[in-house]
Structures are given as C-alpha cells and as structure tokens.
Amino acid sequence: MAVDFEYDPDELVSFEGHDISLRDAVHRYIEIKDHPDPLVDVAALRDPGKVPQILEAEHFEELAHEPQFVQ
C-alpha cells in the first residue's frame, strides 16, 4: 500500500509526549509493534494544516515500508 499523503521524514511530530522526527517516530513505532505495550499510544500529532494531522497505526504501517524509513 502506497502512502497517500505528503510527509517529510525530518518533520517534527509529537510522539509519546516528545517532539521527534517522523523518521524516529516510525522507528519507535516498529519497536513498539515488535514488543506490544497496551499502555502506549502510537498516535503522532503533526503541525496544524498537515493532512492527516494525526498519524495513527495504519499510517505508520504505510510509512514503515517506504525506503526513507527502512533501517
């Protein structure tokens, strides 16, 4: 499935209460997915005006397969 929204791997997002790059948030999502913790919310908040403004697990799944995020 291809990503159908604009993004910059270096854009800052709010993830787990911290501002980190989208690249780091995707890598953190992959870690969380490998070791699930029901208390962790994997949503990330982007700057106003960005679509989608909230990145959820389905978005991270798409991004995790993009070349910019593959480790």
C-alpha contacts under 8 A as a table, 3 or more apart, distances in Angstrom:
res1	aa1	res2	aa2	distance
1	M	62	E	6.41
2	A	62	E	6.53
3	V	59	H	7.72
3	V	62	E	5.77
3	V	63	L	6.63
5	F	51	V	6.80
5	F	52	P	7.37
6	E	51	V	7.58
7	Y	11	E	7.49
8	D	11	E	5.25
8	D	22	L	7.32
9	P	21	S	6.68
9	P	22	L	5.08
9	P	23	R	4.88
9	P	68	Q	7.06
9	P	69	F	7.68
10	D	21	S	5.03
10	D	22	L	5.82
10	D	23	R	6.25
11	E	21	S	5.36
11	E	22	L	5.70
12	L	19	D	5.93
12	L	20	I	5.27
12	L	21	S	4.45
12	L	22	L	5.99
12	L	46	R	7.23
13	V	18	H	7.97
13	V	19	D	5.42
13	V	20	I	5.63
13	V	21	S	6.01
13	V	22	L	5.96
13	V	25	A	7.71
13	V	44	A	6.02
13	V	45	L	5.56
13	V	46	R	4.96
13	V	47	D	7.29
14	S	17	G	6.03
14	S	18	H	5.33
14	S	19	D	4.49
14	S	20	I	6.44
14	S	44	A	5.36
14	S	45	L	5.00
14	S	46	R	6.64
15	F	18	H	5.39
15	F	19	D	6.31
15	F	20	I	6.82
15	F	25	A	6.54
15	F	42	V	7.27
15	F	43	A	6.72
15	F	44	A	4.74
15	F	45	L	6.82
16	E	40	V	7.64
16	E	41	D	7.05
16	E	42	V	7.39
16	E	44	A	7.67
20	I	24	D	6.33
20	I	25	A	6.59
21	S	24	D	5.20
21	S	25	A	6.25
22	L	25	A	4.88
22	L	26	V	6.11
23	R	26	V	5.26
23	R	27	H	6.37
23	R	68	Q	7.86
23	R	69	F	6.13
24	D	27	H	5.06
24	D	28	R	6.04
25	A	28	R	4.96
25	A	29	Y	6.02
25	A	44	A	7.83
26	V	29	Y	4.95
26	V	30	I	6.31
26	V	60	F	6.06
26	V	63	L	7.06
26	V	64	A	6.25
26	V	69	F	7.01
27	H	30	I	5.13
27	H	31	E	6.42
27	H	64	A	7.73
27	H	69	F	7.35
28	R	31	E	5.03
28	R	32	I	6.20
29	Y	32	I	5.03
29	Y	33	K	6.01
29	Y	42	V	6.53
29	Y	60	F	6.97
30	I	33	K	5.02
30	I	34	D	6.22
30	I	64	A	7.46
31	E	34	D	5.17
31	E	35	H	6.35
32	I	35	H	5.05
32	I	36	P	5.31
32	I	37	D	6.92
33	K	36	P	5.30
37	D	40	V	5.63
38	P	41	D	7.82
42	V	56	E	6.41
42	V	57	A	6.27
43	A	54	I	6.51
43	A	55	L	5.44
43	A	56	E	4.57
43	A	57	A	6.72
44	A	54	I	5.59
44	A	55	L	5.01
44	A	56	E	6.66
45	L	53	Q	5.99
45	L	54	I	4.70
45	L	55	L	6.44
46	R	50	K	6.44
46	R	52	P	7.84
46	R	53	Q	4.99
46	R	54	I	6.05
46	R	55	L	7.52
47	D	50	K	5.89
47	D	53	Q	6.66
48	P	53	Q	6.51
49	G	53	Q	6.99
50	K	53	Q	5.14
51	V	54	I	7.85
52	P	55	L	6.44
55	L	58	E	7.86
55	L	59	H	5.65
55	L	60	F	6.97
56	E	59	H	5.37
56	E	60	F	6.40
57	A	60	F	5.03
57	A	61	E	6.09
58	E	61	E	5.08
58	E	62	E	6.50
59	H	62	E	5.19
59	H	63	L	6.23
60	F	63	L	4.96
60	F	64	A	5.87
61	E	64	A	5.26
61	E	65	H	7.02
62	E	65	H	5.78
62	E	66	E	7.12
63	L	66	E	5.23
63	L	69	F	6.87
64	A	69	F	5.71
64	A	70	V	6.47
65	H	69	F	6.93
65	H	70	V	6.48
66	E	69	F	5.65
66	E	70	V	6.51
67	P	70	V	5.31
